Amino acid sequence: MTQSTNLGPEDSKIITLARSARARNGVPEGAAVRDETGRTYVAGTVALDSLRLSALQAAVAMAVASGAKSLEAAAVVSEADAASDADRAAVRDLGGPGTPVLLAGPDGLLKASVTAG
């Protein structure tokens, strides 16, 4: 369960989904995004010889492939201290610069909340 009182239930949900994807798949990162209709898309890091995507890039790609027109929010669970520029750019491309990007640690604690900018 996400352990932050600063988040609403929908944002807590996407952190929980991202955390679950990371743990279930044994990957460095898990991510989830919520589209303009409230649907969620979840992914883990993709590390193939021919294809490399961060978890957040993969979640955005899943949303696009499923017909999402925009994003309301994005979350990534990682050991990193900040969301990468490439991750924020992927969220910005679909959701716009004001889309919140939540970064949580593997324990579910929120480390940072920034915009896709």
Secondary structure, DSSP 4 states (H G I P E B T S, - for coil): ----TTS-HHHHHHHHHHHHHHHHHT-S-EEEEEETTS-EEEEE-EE-SS-EE-HHHHHHHHHHHTT---EEEEEEE-SSSS--HHHHHHHHHHH-TT-EEEEE-TTS-EEEEEE--
